[in-house]
């Protein structure tokens, strides 16, 4: 291996190529492009659920049941049948978004490599965020005869339980505690997909009645994902096809 700069001087094949996600630590444009991608995937996960994506239809069928017009509404029954998968998708959507939030604060979302050069950063990362400038202060990109990589990073990302339950990570998310508590409930609920039948507590989600939870989720999706992402797309003149529409439920 050799430093990126030397490989570029020699004009070696692939010396101008980077791993996409690692490129997020190279400059602000690539960082924001990855944020847009993560948030867009999160949006797709949220809206691919019956609970969020088909909420207006669920409400319509609920009204029909209450008025005894249709006692066997198909969407309501599908919501019950797929509830574990729904919670898994919602938890995954939140996880992608939280990693985008960390990236927006220049936090490294890759797990630090376990080798002597980076061992102190790895230890630090166990309890608090590591920033891109800290990683790059130790070593920049290296050319591996195919492309440029940061040797201090693994191919794994931070776990959502660490992001949510380590105070210094949680403080970097820029979210109200109310929303973070909801997210943590969905982190627990996702376990039912592979532990079916086990009782999983969701005390914060269960406190919401009527459409109050959906109002919180829709406000979050519209403000923190849709509007924020569209601002970044306009700022950098990214592909406007990456824009996603607001949820106009209320």
N, C-alpha and C positions, 0 to 999 in steps of 0.2 A: 504494500500500500504506500501511497504518497499523498501529501497534502493536495487539496483541490487546486491551489494556485499553481503548483508545479505541474500538475497534469494538464492544466489549461495552457500553460506556457508551451508544453510539448504538443499541444493539440491532439491529445490522445482520444480515441473513440469513446464517447460517453462522458467525457470530462465536463460537459455542460449539462449533464442530466443528474437529477436528485430524486431520492425517494419522495413521493408526493407529501406524505404527512410530515416528514422531517423538514421539508422545505418551509413549513410553517414557522420554524424558528430562524429562518434566514432573513426575512424582511416582513414588513407590515402587510404588503399586498398579499403575499402567499399565506400569511396567518389568517387574514380576513377571508380569503377564498376558502380555506378549510372550515372556518366558522360557518360560512354560508352553506357549505356542503353538509356539515353535521346538523345544522338547524333544519335544513330542507328535508333530510332523512328523518329527523325527529317529527316534523310536521306530517310526513307521509305515514309514519307509524301511528300517530294520534288519530288522523282522519281515516285510517284503514280499519278502525274499530267501529263496531255497531254503536257503542255507548257514546262516542264523540262524533264520529263521522255521520251517523244516521240519527242523531239526537232529535231533530225535528219530527222524523217519522215515528220514533219511539213515543214522543209526546202525543202525537196524533192518535196512535193506537191506544195509549193509556186513557185518553179521553173517551175513546170508543168503548173500552172495557168499563169505565166508570159509569157510562150511560147505558151499559148492557146492550150495546149495538153489535159488538163482536167480542165474544168471550174467548176466542182462540186466535189472537193476533200473531202473525208469523214472526214479525221482527222482535217482539217482546220475548217470544219463546227462544229465538236464536240468540238473543242477548244472554239469557240464562244458560243455554247450552254451551256457549263459547266464553263464559265469564273468565275462566282461568287463562285462556289465550288472550283475551282482551286485556287483562291486568298485566300480562307479560309484555304485550306490545306497548302499553302505556308506560310501564317501568323502563323499557328500552328507549322510548322516546325521551323520557326525562334524563336518562343517563347520557345520551348523545348531547342533549342541550346543556347539561351541566359541564361537560367537557368543553363545549364551545365557550361557556362562560369563563372557565379557567384559562383557555387560550386567549381570550380577549384581555386578560390581565397578564399575558406573557408567561403563564405557568406551563411548565412541561407536563404534558399529559401522558407521555410514554413512561414506562417503568425504566428506571436507570439501570444500566448494565452492572453486573456483579464482577467487576475486575478492579485491581488495586488503584488504578488511576481515578476511578469514579466512586470509590467505596464510601467516602465521606458524604458525597451527594446522595448516594443510595440510602445511607442511614438517615440523613435529613429528610428524605422524601417519605420515609415511613410515618412521619408525624406532621410534617409541614410542607408547603409547596416549595418546589425548586423552580427557579426562573431561568428562562432561556439564556440570559446573559451570564448566569452562573455556570451553565453547561458549556457555553462557548468560550468562557474564560479559561477553561481547562484544555479544551481542544476543539478545533473547528472541523470542517468537513474533510474527509479523506476519500481519495479515489481508490476503488477496489478492483480496477481493471474492467469494470462494467459501468459504474456510475459513482456518484459521491454519496457518502453516508456519514452519519454521526456515530462514531463507534461507542459512544457512551449510552446509547439507547437500545432497548430491546424492541421486539415487535409486539409487545403487550402494552396495554394502556392501564391507567389507574382503575381500581375497583370502585364501584359506586358507593359501597359502604364506607370506604375511607373518605371519599369526597364529602359524604353527608355527615359522618360521625366523628371526624377529626376536626376540632374547633377551628384550627388555622386554615384548613381547606374550606370549611363551611363559611367562614367569614369572607372568603374571596369570591363567593358566588353572587353577591349583590342581590340576594332575594330576601323577602320578608319571611320571618320564622313560620308564619301560617302556611305559606306555600311549601317550604322545606319540610315541614311536618307531614304534609300531604304526600310529597314525593317519597319520604321515608316509609310511609305506609304502603305505597305501591311497590317499593323495593321489597318489602316483606311479602306482599300479596303475590308477587311473581313466583315465589317458591312453590305455590300450589300447582303450577304446571308440571312439576316433577315430583311433588309430594301430595298427590290428589287425596282429598278427604281429610287431611290434617287441618286443624283449626289454626288460622293465622289472624292475629289481632290487627285491626286497622282503626284504632281509636279516633284518630283525627278525621279520617274520611267519613266515619260513621256519625260524626257530630253534625254533618250537613244534611239538611232536609230539603225536600222539594227540588227546585232547580238551583239551589244555592251553590252546590259543588260545581255544577256545569258552568255557572256564571264565573266562578273563580278560574276554572280551566280555560274557558273561552277568552277571558280577559288576558290571561297569561299567554296563550298561543298568539293572539292578535298583536299584543304589545311587544313581547320578548322574542318572538320568532318572526312573525310576518313583517311587522313594521321595521324592526331592527335590521332584519336581513335585506329588505328592499332598500333601506338606506345605504347599506354596504355595497349592494349591487350598483346603485346609482353613483356612489362615491368613486368606485374603481372602474365604472363602465364595464362591468362583468356581463355575461350572457343574461339578458333579461328574461330568458325562458326559465331561469332558476327562481323567478319570483313566484310566490304562492298567494292565493287569495285569502282575504279576511273571512273568518267565520261570522256570518251575519245572522246569529240565532236570536239575538235580543234587541 
